[in-house]
């Protein structure tokens, strides 16, 4: 273990989290790096860490605790080291594996485009995980926000967020446009306009499959009913369409005994309802109007039905499929509509990067907004938990901002560590505080009869309500 990072000594009273065979090995006193964050991050962290430490004390009576270790990124790093993201910060997170951070400023000008994206890419934190659920009493713009209980797994390293793009008018953009127009689109009516900026949208087999694998494993471990692959494959067939295709391939290859695709469920259910159905009759139920299709397509559907029944009817038929995790897919724009009109039909979403960004925030808007929306960026053996909102510099150091996003990200962190009792205490304390209408200004202005409290005051009330939760549990 290194002696120091960023000239700050590593705590001697803590231990390092281990990772092997897909599992974390967590000591009772893990060293966890934290990045305070810019702007309102200072107020948020001061409030959040008090909630974390109080929850651990109440849950474990001193037998478990976090040894916090500050590392630097953003404005604080630049003021100290003239570097927005020092190597030592990345190396410390690599060594200690699990970290938590507040909001960070995106540097103006060249170099790093986003510190958040840079951390994800450097550490291969390929899954952005955003659980979205309703806490009682939270003001919401929709009639039944309690129907929302969705966990979004967003691919974190590819898609347009890879940052592979060239500005209009540069020699690089001109060369690429010329190459595509003259070579790749030769003989086609499609052409890129010469006055265009150009970006690349990479989506890979490996990137897709590791993301979908994590989403499915989570769904199985947590008793969820569906995993939905969200894509725009009807338009972008070889990127987002491929995401859909590779997601299904992964699901049926690695989790065959535990999952069923939506289309397979139709085929198996048809057979359950009428055991004497021929493959051709079953296919006509799966594809209405099949009799009007061309012969090649008809035969392909007939063959699909036969292969599904041969492969899984013995294990998934006679109603057994109803207990399997269902894998389905939906077009991205329809998902935006349906998370409002029928949110209860969705459980786990697996998405490419850009769609996941949009959908995460759209879901969060229904249950209180980004102020209490938690998030995590997770790879194989590394995890950073973070605020999902911006730095809001005009509110910095005024003790007014909602710290809920970081606090609930800490809940996610404690669950990853296996410290369920502390996580549950914080959630109960926050929900009770919101129900009591003791909230920060962003909620107070939307609630009738609410009491506006400060950032630190909100944390105080959560801690008090954790005490009440502990007391009620001992009675």
Secondary structure, DSSP 8 states (H G I E B T S, - for coil): --SEETTEE--SS-B--EEETTEEE--TTBEEEEE--STTHHHHHHHHHHHHHHHHHHHHTTSS--EEEE---THHHHHHHS-SS-HHHHHHHHHH-EEEE------SSSS-S-HHHHHHHHTT--EEEEEEE--TT---SSTTGGG-EEEEEEE-SSBGGG--EE-TTSHHHHHHHHHIIIIITTT-S----TT--EE--B--HHHHHHHHHHHHHHHHHTT--EEEEEE-TTT-TTTHHHHHHHHHHHHHHHSTTTEEEHHHHHHHHHHHH-TT--HHHHHHHHSTTGGGS-HHHHHHHHHHHHHHHHHHHHHHTTTGGGGSEEEEEEEHHHHHHHHHH-GGG--EEEE-HHHHHHHHHHHHHTTT-GGG-EEEEE-SS-EEEEE-S---GGGTTSS-S--HHHHHHHHHHHHHHT-HHHHHHHHHHHHHHHHTTEE-HHHHTTSTT-EE--HHHHHHHHHHHHHHHHHHHH-
